[in-house]
Amino acid sequence: MAAAAPPYPGSARARPRRLPGDHIIAALAPHLRFADHLAHRIACRSWRRGCRLIGRAPPPFPWLMLPPTPASGAAPDPGTPQRRVFYDIPGGRSYAYPVPASYRYVASRGGWLVLAASDPPRRLVVLNPITATRLVVSWPFGKDPTEGFHAVLTASLADPVCFLAVATDRLVKYCRPTLGGGDWATLRAPGFRYDTACSDLVSVGTMVYLMDERRKLWRADLAAAEPKVERRATAFVLPSGERWRHYLVESLGHVLLVVSDDHHKRIGLYRLNWDARLWVRMPASGLGDGVLLLGRGCSAAVPASAAAGRLPGSVLVGRQPWRSTFVHMGLNFSGDGRGEQPWFWTESRLGAGLDDDQLVMRKTVPQRPGKFTTGDSFWFFPAIDQSDCP
């Protein structure tokens, strides 16, 4: 039996009357970790109801989905289920769930992943890896062989107003995945240039913000009766000698810009003032009791209290070599024991700005050292959808 998990806050909803057998779930509750709780929920209807009575909330710190393990035989066909490891960093535990092999991960939100099929027929898949629920969404670019694009889910699919938006050169497309998942609308973003490491896309509610390598901004409210793209010239000068990475992060309804060098030693934090057309520099204290998680399509700000002793202002960056125009040299990522041990994320802190070097630590998974192939790590935000718990 697993060690007792710390209590989670209960649901604020009115509790239904207990039925015979509910005491079984209640007795198990102190011994269930979040992943165990999820497994019990999908067993049957009565167990889902029992888990709802417990009211266990999702973990406030997301999991890191690690690169795939090497296949013992022939590589799985694209799209076939392949078990992927999700690592709970504060808890130090690994969980495995099936996801489509060889699909590219482009966004994560509220318990869902957005994946792009790399081979024909081209399509997007919105997947909950825990419940295995999936929605297939038509390819937004028609016959255009577009490979480079950003994607964002504006909310969990349980939200009645959830949009999936994708952005590439001078173009934003969006749809409602739960309403057919293929009726794409198009918005023009004149002047926007896609860059793997230096442009990004984020949402605040139904408002999406798009930034290019020059730190210029475009935004559109997808829920408006007639969505229109607005543009702001918010570019500013950065220290020379580096090609800086950019990450957009939503925090408490604000849009934050994190600027980092290649190795995440020098990190700057800025907050958007849309009306003033400015990126306002923020000190590390401006993040409050927050920890930054950075990764293309999966950045977030989370409370430090959930981060297993990490101080406010800590920065964790998922290693994403396939989403970078920079090359990390000297690594033996296949884990054959002769080179450097695989690492999957880095940890550093917000300093005094882009001129302040910080110590950077490369992190690995102690349970499975040297057992992963090269590939991207990706933040995943496990969540419980109460709508399927009658």
Buried (B, 14 or more C-beta within 10 A) or exposed (E): EEEEBEEBEEBEEEEEEEEEEBEEBEEBBEEBBBBBBBBBBBEEEBBBBBBBBBBBBBBEBBBBBBBBBEEEEEEBEBBEEBEBBBBBBBBEBBBEBEBBBBBBBBBBBBBBBBBBBBEEEBBBBBBBBBBEBBBBBBBBBEEEEBEEBBBBBBBBBBBEEBBBBBBBBEBBBBBBBBEEBBEBBEBEBEEBBBBBBBBBBBBBEBBBBBBBBBBBBBBBBBEEEEBEBEBBEBBEEBEEEEEBBBBBBBBEEEBBBBBBBBBBBBBBBBBBBBEEEBBEBBEBEBBEEBBBBBBBBBBBBBEBEEBEEBEBBBBBBBBBBEBBEEEEEEBBBBBEEEEEBBBBBBBBBBBEBBEBEBEBEBBBBEEBEBBBBBBBBBBBBBBBBEEBBE
